[in-house]
Amino acid sequence: MKANQDMVRCRPGRSRSTIRVLALGLGLALAAPHAASAQGLTAFGVELDTVQAGRFDNGRMWTFEYPPVAYLRDTYGFSPDSTWFRHARLGALRIPSCSASFVSPRGLVATNHHCAREHVSAVARDGETLLDDGFYAATLEEERPVEDFEAFRLMAIRDVTEEIHGAMTGIESDSERASAREAKLEEVEERILAEFGGEDGGYAVEMISLYNGGRYSAYIFRRFTDVRLVMAPELQLGYFGGDPDNFTYPRYSLDFSFFRVYQDGKPLDTSDAYFPWSEEGVAEGDLIFVVGNPGSTSRGQTVAELEFRRDVQDRAVLEFINRRVEALQDYYALDPDMAEKLDIRNETFSLLNSQKAYTGIVAGLHDPVILAKRRAAQRAFRQAIEADSALSASYGELIDRMAEIQREKRAIASGYSAYLGLESPLYGSAALVRAIWAFQYLVAQQRGGASEELEEFRSSLLGVLQQPPELQELLIEARINDLIAAYGEEHPMVQDLLAGRTPEGAAAVIVSSSVLADSARTAAAVEGGTLSMGDPAIRMFTTMLSEFAPFQQRLSELSPEEEEIAVALGRARFEIYGSQVPPDATFSLRIADGVVAPYEYNGTVAPVYTTFFGLYDHYYSYAVGEGESEWGLPGRWIDPPSSFDLSTPLNFVSTADIIGGNSGSPVLNRELEVVGLAFDGNIESLSGDYIFLTERPRTVAVDSRGILEALSEIYGAARLVEELRAGVQAGAGARE
């Protein structure tokens, strides 16, 4: 399928023009939503019509374009200057799906273990099980190159708002405005990149939309591709507590890893800006900063959009995830060895993370108090628009029109459940993905399509990787169950697919009889000209088209206007509030402030930090004698040396504002020293996608003291400890 065609895909960062699936990697057991009274006026004794919006409901993910200097001064009595912010920017990194930072003058990089998991598996040699056993390079020579790993350092930012907005002047059509905007963004990106030597110059330029297009910035990155693994603890420590502990606190996880960036075959000189490692850590009440790349939030969405997500969109995503978790777990149980080769374990971890996250997100959307706060904020926003005649003329009808669009989308609600992840081999099966490309290839052949078009479809079809038939059956069965949940078992399309069989039986027939279930047979059919529309996998796709095509057509009609309204509301929001309200997260660099603080939960108070005592308490309480356990420990941890200080802080919590993408972000003190690495939020933070609450949500971080203690006493990583401590001394000298 052509890249510009609007097939629904399961991948992070999709625009409103397709079904929104956030980075599959976030988590909770469904928390009971607040129950409103029969009149809908109260929830847990709260009069909903008296609920007010909070000052920070839109969060504290500040941009480096608009640093919150006055806010920090007024709130904390802390007044960092431009040099401080420059250092904070240059010490931070963006890596695949995560955040990281330089922590020594020699290109040493710290991030989370879960950000390194797939790379740890990738560098393992024959006979090694590094994910389970951990990895440590005792010398520079032993550091292992990681393929397909890029790190980006933000070198400069340019405001290009007026240039982008100017390209749309006088254009009325929503689709034409979108096209003009995209063309101008591409033009500006290419021009700026050329200034830095083009694609071969070692730089990258990314156009960043803030305030839904209210502002535009060009981010100029230094791009590093020679990255090597230095250290990663065992999975049992990096993911201690597993899924049961995910998005909870107190926690006892050593979710950290170290890489190193090289240039010209040598460790990169980062003495200009890195974050020294703190041996003092934090105490309750300390001011901290999280510098990282939060992936995506939707705090600027209207109430109608949130209600649509609650009732249709996010509910559909959660159901989709539930079925894929079941399919992958069933396959792992069926063939553990092959599942390990296919990295099914890591994929399942990510899905379980997403499952828990979306459960919490959906639960929060059912909380009437949260929606009451969003309604209060929307009322204030609307009133500000109406109070200004110029704003009212430009933006006065947009909130209502956005609500109308959400009502129109409800008419095609079934499609949101039926077609998520349709082009993803992992979530939709290799046979079905091949069928999508094969269908387009055959249609293009029949109408005499251009050779370039045919070759594109052909190469995409043949490029789908091999997948075991048992896994394909489970995934096709899951897809059929998606369709049954969306349209009902009696729907003609579903009846046609099942042909009197169960979903399991129908999936087995398709996989056993379709040439597209096997890459070699697919290639032979294409080369021999025997591929036909009668193939069972292609028939499944064409049967689905009876409902998919009108769904996608209607979505493509509504999406351009929905996009343009969101952009216009973003501009209005910036005109009214300016940079006093941070924009939604866009996987671009942000700095979030907070304090180390406990919180009330389950009738008690969560401590600000946990220690290794708690880790061993969980091990002896839940793991001993039970074989494998989420709280099990590897051999080297079971009998630690007497010098190991069990009272060392291990994890801690703060009020900083984070979201997926912030994983691996350094947690810094006022002196820009690393006091921890952010790796999670608590369950109470899961509504942070659409509102930031400060009373109970918390950021969970690995304590710098716990990492240092483990490196020194358990892993014998003397070289790494020495480098971190030397960096502290060098950093202190530089500050003096």
C-alpha positions in Angstrom: 0.0 0.0 0.0 1.3 3.5 -0.8 2.8 5.3 2.1 0.4 8.2 1.7 -2.6 6.1 1.7 -4.5 6.2 5.0 -4.4 2.6 6.2 -4.9 2.2 9.9 -1.6 1.2 11.4 -0.5 0.2 14.9 2.4 2.5 15.6 3.3 5.4 17.8 2.8 9.0 16.9 0.0 8.7 14.4 -2.0 11.8 13.6 -5.7 12.3 14.0 -6.1 11.1 10.4 -5.9 7.5 11.7 -6.9 5.6 14.8 -4.7 6.9 17.6 -2.5 4.2 19.1 0.0 5.5 21.6 3.5 4.0 21.8 2.6 0.4 22.8 4.4 0.5 26.0 2.5 1.9 29.0 -0.1 0.0 32.3 -3.1 -1.3 35.9 -6.0 -3.5 36.8 -9.0 -1.5 35.9 -9.6 0.9 38.8 -13.2 1.5 39.5 -14.2 4.9 38.2 -15.8 7.5 40.5 -19.5 6.7 40.6 -21.7 9.7 40.0 -25.1 10.1 41.7 -28.3 9.4 39.9 -28.6 13.1 39.0 -24.9 13.1 37.8 -24.2 16.1 40.0 -21.8 14.5 42.6 -19.0 12.0 42.7 -17.8 10.8 46.1 -19.4 13.8 47.7 -17.9 16.3 45.2 -20.3 18.8 43.7 -19.3 18.5 40.1 -20.5 21.9 39.1 -18.2 23.5 41.6 -15.0 21.7 40.4 -12.4 24.1 39.1 -9.6 23.6 36.7 -6.1 23.5 38.3 -3.2 25.8 37.3 -1.2 22.9 36.1 -3.9 20.7 34.5 -2.0 21.1 31.2 1.2 20.0 33.0 4.7 21.2 33.6 6.6 19.9 30.6 8.3 23.2 29.8 10.1 23.8 26.5 13.6 25.1 26.1 12.3 27.7 23.7 10.2 29.2 26.5 12.1 28.3 29.7 10.0 28.9 32.9 12.5 31.4 34.5 9.9 33.6 36.3 7.9 30.5 37.4 11.0 28.8 38.9 12.0 32.0 40.7 8.5 32.7 42.1 7.9 29.0 43.1 11.2 27.9 44.4 13.4 31.0 44.7 15.6 29.4 42.1 16.7 31.5 39.1 18.8 29.5 36.6 20.4 31.5 33.8 20.8 30.8 30.1 24.0 28.9 30.7 22.2 26.6 33.1 19.5 25.8 30.5 22.1 25.4 27.8 23.9 22.8 29.9 20.6 21.0 30.7 19.8 20.8 27.0 23.2 19.6 25.8 23.6 17.0 28.5 20.3 15.3 27.4 19.8 12.8 24.6 17.0 11.3 22.7 17.4 7.6 21.8 14.9 5.1 20.2 11.6 5.5 22.0 13.3 6.8 25.2 15.5 9.5 26.8 19.0 9.4 28.1 21.9 11.6 29.1 25.7 12.0 29.1 27.1 11.2 32.6 30.8 11.5 32.1 33.3 13.5 29.9 33.9 10.4 27.8 30.5 9.9 26.1 29.1 7.6 28.8 25.3 7.5 28.5 22.8 6.5 31.2 19.2 5.3 30.5 16.8 2.7 31.6 17.2 -1.1 31.4 13.9 -1.4 29.6 15.1 1.1 27.0 18.1 -1.2 26.4 16.4 -4.6 26.5 16.1 -5.3 22.8 19.7 -4.1 22.2 21.0 -6.3 25.0 19.4 -9.2 23.2 20.7 -8.0 19.8 24.4 -7.9 20.9 24.3 -11.4 22.5 26.6 -13.9 20.8 26.0 -17.5 20.2 25.4 -19.3 23.5 24.9 -16.1 25.5 21.8 -15.1 27.3 22.6 -11.6 28.2 19.1 -10.5 28.9 18.9 -13.0 31.7 22.6 -12.9 32.8 23.4 -9.2 32.4 26.3 -7.6 30.6 29.4 -5.6 31.7 32.3 -4.5 29.6 35.3 -4.4 31.9 37.4 -2.5 29.2 36.7 -0.2 26.4 37.5 -2.9 23.9 34.8 -5.1 25.4 32.0 -2.5 24.8 29.8 -3.9 22.1 28.6 -2.0 19.1 24.8 -1.7 18.8 23.3 -1.8 15.4 20.4 0.5 14.4 20.8 2.7 17.5 20.9 6.4 17.1 21.4 9.1 19.7 20.4 12.7 19.2 21.7 15.8 21.0 19.8 19.0 20.6 22.3 21.6 19.5 20.0 24.6 18.5 16.4 25.6 18.2 14.9 28.0 15.6 11.5 29.5 15.7 9.9 29.1 12.2 6.3 29.8 13.2 5.7 32.8 11.0 7.2 31.1 8.0 5.0 28.1 8.3 1.8 30.1 9.1 2.6 32.4 6.2 2.5 29.5 3.7 -1.2 28.9 4.5 -2.3 32.5 4.2 -5.4 32.8 2.0 -6.0 29.0 1.7 -9.5 28.0 2.7 -9.7 24.3 2.1 -8.7 22.1 5.0 -6.9 19.6 2.9 -5.1 22.3 0.9 -4.0 24.0 4.1 -2.6 20.7 5.4 -0.8 20.1 2.1 0.7 23.6 2.1 1.8 23.3 5.7 3.5 19.9 5.1 5.2 21.2 2.0 6.6 24.3 3.8 7.7 22.2 6.8 9.6 19.9 4.4 11.1 22.9 2.6 12.3 24.6 5.8 13.7 21.3 7.1 15.7 20.6 4.0 17.0 24.2 3.8 18.3 24.2 7.4 19.7 20.7 7.1 21.7 21.9 4.0 23.3 24.6 6.2 24.7 21.8 8.4 26.1 19.7 5.5 23.0 17.7 4.5 22.4 14.1 5.5 26.1 13.3 5.5 27.0 16.2 7.8 26.3 14.3 11.0 23.3 16.5 11.8 19.5 16.0 11.7 16.7 18.6 11.6 13.2 17.9 12.9 10.3 20.3 12.6 8.5 20.4 15.9 4.8 21.4 16.2 3.9 23.0 19.6 0.4 23.9 20.8 -1.0 21.7 18.0 0.6 24.0 15.4 0.2 27.2 17.3 4.0 27.4 17.2 6.7 25.7 15.1 10.3 25.1 15.8 13.2 23.6 13.9 15.2 21.4 16.2 18.8 20.9 15.0 20.4 17.7 16.4 23.8 16.2 16.4 23.3 12.6 15.3 25.4 9.8 16.7 25.3 6.3 15.2 28.3 4.6 16.8 26.8 3.6 20.1 28.1 0.7 22.2 26.7 -1.2 25.2 28.7 -0.8 28.4 26.5 -2.3 31.1 23.1 -3.8 31.8 21.9 -5.7 34.8 20.0 -8.9 34.6 16.3 -8.7 33.5 15.3 -9.9 37.0 16.8 -6.7 38.4 15.9 -4.3 35.6 12.3 -5.5 35.6 12.1 -6.6 39.3 8.5 -7.1 40.3 7.5 -7.6 36.6 4.0 -6.8 35.4 2.5 -7.0 38.9 4.7 -4.1 40.1 4.5 -2.1 36.9 3.0 1.3 37.5 3.0 0.9 41.2 5.0 2.2 44.2 6.8 1.4 46.4 9.2 -0.2 43.8 12.5 -2.0 44.0 13.7 -2.0 40.4 17.3 -1.4 39.1 15.9 -0.1 35.8 19.2 1.3 34.4 21.8 0.6 31.7 24.8 2.3 30.3 26.0 2.9 26.7 28.8 4.9 25.2 28.8 7.2 22.2 31.9 7.0 19.9 33.1 9.3 17.2 35.9 8.4 14.8 36.5 5.2 16.8 37.0 6.9 20.1 34.8 7.8 23.0 33.0 11.1 22.3 34.5 14.1 24.2 31.5 15.4 26.2 33.4 17.5 28.7 31.5 20.5 27.4 28.2 19.4 28.9 27.4 16.2 30.8 25.6 15.5 34.1 27.9 14.5 37.0 26.7 11.6 39.1 25.5 12.5 42.6 26.6 10.3 45.5 24.5 12.4 47.9 21.1 11.7 46.2 17.9 13.4 47.3 15.9 14.0 50.4 12.3 14.8 51.0 11.4 18.3 49.8 14.3 18.6 47.4 13.7 20.4 44.1 14.5 18.2 41.1 14.2 18.4 37.3 13.5 15.8 34.7 15.0 16.5 31.3 13.8 14.2 28.6 11.5 13.6 25.7 7.9 12.9 26.7 6.3 11.1 23.8 2.7 12.3 23.5 0.0 13.9 25.6 -3.5 15.2 24.6 -4.1 17.7 27.3 -5.3 20.2 24.7 -8.1 18.0 23.5 -11.7 19.2 23.9 -14.1 17.5 26.3 -16.0 16.0 23.3 -12.7 14.4 22.1 -12.0 12.9 25.5 -15.6 11.5 25.7 -15.1 9.9 22.3 -11.9 8.3 23.5 -13.6 7.1 26.6 -16.5 5.5 24.8 -14.9 4.4 21.5 -11.3 4.9 20.7 -9.3 4.1 23.8 -11.7 1.4 24.7 -11.0 -0.2 21.3 -7.3 0.1 21.8 -7.5 -1.7 25.2 -9.5 -4.5 23.8 -7.1 -4.9 20.9 -4.1 -5.1 23.3 -5.9 -7.6 25.4 -6.3 -10.0 22.5 -2.7 -9.6 21.3 -1.4 -10.2 24.8 -3.3 -13.5 24.9 -2.1 -14.5 21.5 1.6 -13.8 22.2 1.4 -15.5 25.6 -0.3 -18.6 24.1 2.4 -18.8 21.4 5.2 -18.5 24.0 3.7 -21.4 26.0 3.5 -23.4 22.7 7.1 -22.9 21.5 9.3 -21.0 24.0 12.5 -21.5 22.0 11.1 -20.0 18.8 9.4 -17.3 20.8 12.8 -16.3 22.2 14.3 -16.2 18.7 11.5 -13.9 17.6 11.9 -11.7 20.7 8.3 -12.4 21.7 9.1 -12.0 25.4 10.1 -8.3 24.9 7.1 -7.7 22.7 4.9 -9.2 25.3 6.4 -7.0 28.1 5.7 -4.0 25.9 2.1 -5.0 25.3 1.5 -5.8 29.0 2.9 -2.3 29.8 0.4 -0.9 27.3 -2.4 -3.0 28.6 -1.9 -1.7 32.1 -1.5 1.9 30.9 -4.6 1.9 28.7 -6.6 0.3 31.5 -5.7 3.3 33.7 -6.3 5.8 30.9 -9.7 4.5 30.2 -10.5 4.4 33.9 -9.5 8.0 34.3 -11.7 9.0 31.4 -14.6 7.5 33.4 -13.8 9.7 36.4 -16.4 12.5 36.5 -14.2 14.7 38.6 -11.4 14.6 36.0 -13.9 15.4 33.2 -15.4 18.2 35.3 -12.0 19.8 35.6 -11.6 19.5 31.8 -15.0 21.1 31.3 -14.1 23.9 33.7 -10.9 24.6 31.7 -12.8 24.5 28.4 -15.4 27.0 29.7 -12.6 29.4 30.7 -10.9 28.9 27.3 -14.2 29.5 25.5 -15.0 32.6 27.6 -11.5 34.1 26.8 -12.2 33.6 23.1 -15.6 35.2 23.3 -14.3 38.2 25.3 -12.0 39.2 22.4 -13.8 40.1 19.2 -10.9 39.2 16.9 -10.4 35.8 18.6 -14.2 35.2 18.6 -14.3 35.9 14.8 -11.5 33.4 14.1 -12.1 30.7 16.7 -15.6 31.2 18.2 -17.3 28.2 16.6 -14.5 25.7 16.7 -15.1 23.9 20.0 -18.7 23.3 19.0 -17.7 22.0 15.5 -15.1 19.7 17.1 -18.0 18.2 19.2 -20.1 17.7 16.0 -17.2 15.8 14.4 -16.9 13.5 17.4 -20.7 12.8 17.1 -20.2 12.0 13.4 -17.3 9.6 14.2 -19.5 7.7 16.6 -21.5 6.6 13.5 -18.5 4.6 12.4 -17.4 3.4 15.9 -17.2 -0.3 14.9 -14.2 0.4 12.6 -12.2 1.6 15.5 -12.4 -1.9 17.1 -12.0 -3.8 13.9 -9.0 -2.6 12.1 -6.3 -1.5 14.5 -2.8 -2.7 13.6 -4.0 -4.1 10.3 -0.6 -3.6 8.6 1.5 -4.8 11.6 2.9 -8.4 11.1 3.3 -8.8 14.8 -0.2 -7.8 15.6 -2.0 -8.8 12.4 -0.1 -11.8 11.1 2.4 -12.1 8.3 -0.2 -13.8 6.0 -2.7 -11.0 6.3 -0.1 -8.2 5.9 1.1 -10.0 2.7 -2.5 -10.2 1.6 -2.9 -6.4 1.9 0.1 -5.9 -0.3 -0.8 -8.7 -2.7 -4.3 -7.3 -3.2 -2.8 -3.9 -4.2 -0.2 -5.7 -6.4 -2.9 -7.7 -8.3 -5.2 -4.7 -8.7 -2.3 -2.6 -10.1 -1.5 -5.5 -12.5 -5.1 -5.7 -13.7 -5.3 -2.0 -14.5 -1.9 -1.9 -16.1 -0.2 0.1 -13.4 3.2 1.7 -13.8 6.3 -0.5 -13.3 7.4 1.7 -10.4 4.1 1.2 -8.6 4.1 -2.6 -9.3 7.7 -2.9 -8.0 6.8 -1.0 -4.8 3.9 -3.3 -4.0 6.0 -6.4 -5.0 8.9 -5.5 -2.8 6.7 -4.7 0.1 4.9 -8.0 -0.3 8.1 -10.0 -0.5 9.7 -8.0 2.3 7.3 -9.3 5.0 9.4 -11.5 7.3 8.7 -15.2 7.9 6.4 -16.0 10.8 5.7 -19.4 12.3 2.3 -20.8 11.2 1.1 -21.4 14.8 1.7 -17.7 15.6 -0.1 -16.6 12.5 -3.1 -18.7 13.4 -3.3 -17.1 16.9 -3.0 -13.6 15.4 -5.6 -14.2 12.7 -7.9 -15.7 15.3 -7.5 -12.5 17.3 -8.3 -10.4 14.2 -11.5 -12.4 13.6 -12.4 -11.8 17.3 -11.8 -8.1 16.8 -14.4 -8.2 13.9 -16.9 -10.2 16.0 -16.6 -7.7 18.9 -17.0 -4.8 16.5 -19.9 -6.0 14.3 -21.4 -9.0 16.0 -21.3 -12.7 15.0 -24.4 -12.4 12.8 -23.0 -9.7 10.6 -22.8 -10.9 7.0 -19.0 -10.1 6.7 -18.3 -12.1 9.9 -20.5 -14.9 8.7 -18.6 -14.9 5.4 -15.2 -15.1 7.2 -16.2 -17.9 9.5 -18.0 -20.0 7.0 -19.6 -22.0 9.8 -16.3 -22.4 11.6 -15.0 -21.1 14.9 -12.5 -18.2 14.8 -9.8 -20.7 15.7 -10.9 -23.1 12.9 -11.2 -20.3 10.3 -7.7 -19.1 11.2 -6.3 -22.6 10.8 -7.8 -23.0 7.4 -6.5 -19.7 6.1 -2.9 -20.4 7.3 -2.8 -23.9 6.1 -4.1 -23.2 2.6 -2.8 -19.7 1.8 0.5 -19.4 -0.1 1.0 -16.1 1.7 1.5 -17.9 5.0 5.0 -18.7 3.9 7.6 -16.4 2.4 9.1 -18.9 0.0 5.7 -19.9 -1.4 4.8 -16.3 -1.7 7.9 -15.5 -3.7 7.2 -18.5 -6.0 3.6 -17.5 -6.6 4.7 -13.9 -7.5 7.5 -15.0 -9.8 5.4 -17.8 -11.4 2.4 -15.5 -11.8 0.1 -17.9 -9.9 -0.9 -15.5 -7.1 -4.6 -14.8 -7.4 -7.5 -13.1 -5.6 -8.8 -16.5 -4.7 -6.0 -17.1 -2.1 -7.7 -17.6 1.3 -5.7 -14.8 3.0 -6.5 -12.3 0.2 -10.2 -13.4 0.4 -10.1 -12.6 4.1 -8.9 -9.1 3.3 -11.3 -8.5 0.5 -14.2 -9.6 2.7 -13.0 -7.2 5.4 -13.0 -4.4 2.7 -16.8 -4.4 2.6 -16.7 -2.6 6.0 -13.2 -1.3 6.1 -13.4 0.8 2.9 -16.5 2.9 3.9 -15.0 3.3 7.4 -11.7 4.6 6.0 -13.5 6.8 3.5 -15.6 8.5 6.2 -12.6 8.9 8.4 -10.6 10.5 5.6 -13.5 13.0 5.1 -13.6 14.0 8.7 -9.9 14.0 9.6 -8.6 17.0 7.6 -11.2 19.3 9.2 -10.5 17.8 12.7 -6.8 18.4 12.2 -7.3 22.0 11.2 -9.6 22.7 14.1 -7.0 21.3 16.5 -4.4 23.5 14.9 -6.6 26.6 15.1 -7.5 25.9 18.8 -3.7 25.5 19.5 -3.1 28.9 18.0 -5.9 30.4 20.0 -4.6 28.8 23.2 -1.2 30.2 22.6 -2.6 33.7 21.8 -4.5 33.7 25.1 -2.1 32.0 27.5 1.2 32.2 25.8 4.0 30.0 27.1 2.6 30.2 30.7 0.9 26.9 29.8 3.2 24.3 28.4 2.3 22.6 25.1 1.4 18.9 24.8 4.3 16.5 24.6 5.6 15.8 21.1 8.7 13.5 21.9 10.7 16.7 21.9 13.0 17.8 24.7 11.3 19.2 27.8 12.3 20.1 31.3 9.9 19.3 34.1 10.2 20.5 37.7 9.1 18.8 40.8 9.9 18.0 44.4 10.7 14.8 46.2 7.5 14.1 48.1 5.5 11.2 49.7 1.8 10.7 49.0 -1.2 9.0 50.5 -2.4 5.6 49.2 -4.3 2.6 50.5 -4.8 4.2 53.9 -1.1 4.9 54.5 1.7 7.1 53.2 4.1 6.0 50.5 7.7 6.7 51.5 9.8 9.1 49.4 12.3 6.3 48.8 12.8 2.5 49.1 15.9 0.6 49.9 17.6 -2.8 49.1 16.1 -4.0 52.4 12.7 -3.9 50.6 14.1 -5.7 47.6 15.2 -8.6 49.7 12.0 -8.5 51.7 10.1 -9.1 48.5 12.5 -11.8 47.4 12.1 -13.8 50.6 8.3 -13.1 50.8 7.4 -14.1 47.3 10.2 -15.9 45.4 12.0 -18.4 47.6 10.9 -21.9 46.9 8.5 -20.9 44.1 10.8 -21.3 41.1 10.7 -18.4 38.6 9.0 -15.4 40.1 8.7 -11.7 39.3 10.5 -11.1 42.6 13.2 -13.7 42.0 16.9 -12.8 42.1 19.9 -14.0 40.1 22.6 -16.0 41.9 25.1 -13.2 42.5 22.3 -11.3 44.4 21.2 -14.1 46.7 24.3 -13.9 49.0 25.6 -10.3 48.7 29.0 -9.3 50.2 29.0 -8.0 53.8 30.1 -4.6 52.5 26.8 -4.2 50.5 24.7 -1.6 52.3 21.1 -2.7 52.3 19.9 0.6 53.6 21.0 2.4 50.4 18.1 4.1 48.6 16.9 2.2 45.6 13.9 4.0 44.1 12.3 7.4 44.9 9.3 9.4 43.9 8.8 13.1 43.0 6.0 15.3 41.7 7.6 15.8 38.2 5.5 15.6 35.1 6.4 12.7 32.8 4.8 10.4 30.2 5.9 7.6 27.9 9.1 8.7 26.2 10.5 10.0 29.4 11.9 6.6 30.3 15.6 7.0 30.9 15.4 10.7 31.6 18.0 12.0 34.1 16.5 13.3 37.3 18.7 16.3 38.2 19.3 18.5 41.2 19.8 22.3 41.1 23.5 21.7 40.3 22.5 19.5 37.3 23.9 16.4 39.0 22.1 13.1 38.3 20.2 12.0 41.4 18.2 9.3 39.5 16.8 8.0 36.3 13.0 8.2 35.7 11.6 4.9 34.7 7.9 4.9 35.6 4.8 6.6 37.0 2.5 5.3 39.7 -1.0 4.1 38.9 -2.4 7.4 40.0 -0.4 9.1 37.2 -2.0 7.2 34.3 -4.5 9.9 33.6 -1.5 12.1 32.8 -2.2 11.6 29.1 -5.0 14.2 29.2 -4.6 15.9 32.6 -1.8 16.5 35.0 -2.8 16.1 38.7 -0.3 16.9 41.5 -1.8 15.5 44.6 -1.1 11.7 44.2 0.5 11.1 40.8 4.3 10.5 41.1 7.3 9.9 38.9 9.3 6.9 40.0 13.1 7.0 39.6 16.0 4.7 40.2 18.2 6.4 42.8 21.7 7.3 41.8 23.0 5.9 45.1 21.4 2.6 44.5 22.9 2.3 41.1 26.3 3.1 42.4 26.1 0.7 45.3 25.0 -2.1 42.9 27.8 -1.4 40.4 30.4 -1.3 43.2 29.3 -4.2 45.5 27.4 -6.6 43.3 28.7 -6.2 39.8 32.3 -5.4 40.5 32.1 -2.7 37.8 35.1 -0.8 39.1 35.9 0.9 35.8 32.4 2.2 35.5 32.2 3.4 39.2 35.6 5.1 38.8 34.4 6.9 35.6 31.2 8.1 37.3 33.1 9.4 40.4 35.8 11.0 38.2 33.0 12.8 36.4 31.7 14.2 39.6 35.1 15.6 40.4 35.6 17.0 36.9 32.2 18.5 36.9 32.8 20.2 40.3 36.1 21.6 39.0 34.3 23.0 35.9 31.7 24.7 38.0 34.3 26.3 40.2 
